[in-house]
Amino acid sequence: MSNARFKDKASLDNIYIQMKLTEVDAAIANSIIPDISRSSNSQNKVSEADFFRFPYLRL
């Protein structure tokens, strides 16, 4: 999408992105969020290095 938007100058007005949003209790967030990521990502391999920046990726 980045290439389409910035390199090709394509309009993204009619583009929709599917996402999965999981709301978790803050008390268990640090332990459960990495587990959700590890178990729900079946198409793209997730390595331990992907979790290095984990605390900075939370909203």
C-alpha positions as CSV (number, residue, x, y, z in Angstrom):
1,M,0.0,0.0,0.0
2,S,2.8,2.4,0.7
3,N,4.2,1.9,-2.8
4,A,0.8,2.3,-4.3
5,R,0.1,5.5,-2.4
6,F,3.5,7.2,-2.4
7,K,5.4,5.8,-5.4
8,D,2.5,5.3,-7.8
9,K,0.4,8.1,-6.4
10,A,-2.6,5.8,-6.4
11,S,-5.8,6.8,-4.5
12,L,-6.6,4.6,-1.4
13,D,-10.1,6.0,-1.0
14,N,-11.8,2.7,-1.8
15,I,-9.3,0.4,0.1
16,Y,-10.4,-1.5,3.1
17,I,-8.0,-3.3,5.5
18,Q,-9.2,-6.3,7.5
19,M,-7.8,-6.4,11.1
20,K,-8.4,-8.4,14.2
21,L,-8.7,-6.3,17.4
22,T,-8.4,-8.0,20.8
23,E,-9.1,-6.0,23.9
24,V,-7.4,-7.4,27.0
25,D,-7.3,-6.4,30.6
26,A,-4.3,-4.2,31.4
27,A,-3.4,-6.4,34.3
28,I,-2.6,-9.4,32.0
29,A,-1.6,-7.5,28.9
30,N,2.1,-8.0,29.2
31,S,1.8,-11.7,29.4
32,I,-1.0,-12.4,27.0
33,I,-0.3,-10.0,24.0
34,P,2.9,-11.8,22.9
35,D,1.1,-15.2,23.2
36,I,-1.7,-13.9,21.0
37,S,0.7,-12.7,18.4
38,R,2.6,-16.0,18.5
39,S,-0.4,-18.2,18.1
40,S,-2.5,-16.2,15.7
41,N,0.2,-15.6,13.1
42,S,0.0,-18.7,10.9
43,Q,1.0,-17.2,7.5
44,N,4.0,-15.2,8.5
45,K,6.7,-16.5,10.7
46,V,7.1,-14.6,14.0
47,S,10.6,-14.7,15.5
48,E,11.6,-13.7,19.0
49,A,13.3,-10.6,17.6
50,D,9.9,-9.4,16.5
51,F,9.0,-9.0,20.1
52,F,12.0,-6.8,21.0
53,R,10.0,-3.6,20.6
54,F,6.8,-5.1,22.1
55,P,6.4,-2.5,24.9
56,Y,6.5,0.3,22.4
57,L,3.9,-1.2,20.1
58,R,1.0,-1.2,22.7
59,L,-1.7,1.4,22.4
